[in-house]
């Protein structure tokens, strides 16, 4: 009677034995890569991430929003593996707080800033200092990102300041929470004009490009990417894949610009 092992001990011994008999590679399962990226990258990263997976990379989960929203989520403890911003300022914000690996940081591609109208609009404008943008709104509002936080809004504000139009338009904005929302307001006809990236205008048949802002009216539109501080070994591989010449062809197909070396 005294040689019998209590039932609880038997369960514990069985569990330990099962653990010891597991294959050595059982804990080496592929990880999932979580990428936080600017909303303007929705279409191109969807395509590039599929290619990365087909080339032997891990499954990629994409989360899109304004760069400001994503950066603050990471600051609050969001477990992203990669962050790709639509401007350098929000990447700087995280780097200054030691929330991204500065050694992994790289500028991926560029973009253009454009003035858009609904597809059936007849408005014609040529962007130049003092051009009649306010009059062209005909009492409506100008849709773009929130100039206080959203990168496209910051670029738009810089361009309007450069062209001498900011003071008359600052109170006539629809400050959207990201560039896709700004695009939607124009596509639905809720705003007569908007300022977005060229790549976003190209994917929405509900809008047309009225004109392109001269590059000297705003800071260069640059998309930096970096690995966040964490243990995912596939994050660097993903960023390297996005930087490869073969990936540049895909970036170009979606309208993004290759950066000058």
C-alpha positions, 0 to 999 in steps of 0.5 A: 500500500505504501508503494503506490504513487498518489494520483496527483504525482502520476499526472505530474510525472506523465506531463513531464515525460510528454514534455521530454519526449517532444521533438527538439524542433517543436518550439521552432515553429515559424512566427507571424510578422506583425507590420504597422504601416502608413495607410497609403501603403495598403495596396503595395504592401499587400502585394509585397507581403504575399511575395515575401511569404511565397519566398519562404518568409513567415506569414505577414499580418498588416495593420494600417492607419495614420503613422501618428496613430501607429507610432503612439500604439507602439509607444503604448506597448503595441507589439509590432515587429516592423514600423513603416511611416509616411514621414521621418518625423514619426520614425524619429519620435520612436527612435528618440524613445528607443522603441525602434532599432536605429541600425535597422532603419532605412528609407524605402521609397518616395511619393508625390503630393497632388491636388484631387477633385471628384472624377466628374468635377470640371475644375481646372487649376495649375498650382503656383504661388497664390493660385485661386484654390480658395475660390475653387472650393466654392464654399466647400472644404479642402480635404487632407490629413490632420496637419497636426499629426497626420503626415499627408496633412503636414506635407499639405500644410507645408505646401500651402504655406510655401504657396502663400495660401495657408492663412486663408485655408487653415480654417477651411480644412477637413482634417481626416485621421489618415490619407485614405479617409481624406481620399474618401471625402473627395471620392464621395463628393463630400469635399470638392477638393483634397490633397493626398499622395499620388499613389492613393489618387491612382487607386480610386476611380472616384477621383482625378488628379487636378495637378501635382504640387512642385517638390520644392513646396514641401519636404521630400515625401519619404517612407522610412522603415525600421524593426521595433525592439523585440525578438522577431528574427524575420523582421530584418529579412522583411525590410531587406526584401522590401529594399531589393531591386525586384521589389522596387519594380512593384513599388513603381507599379503602384506609383511610388518613387525610387529614392535617389542614392 
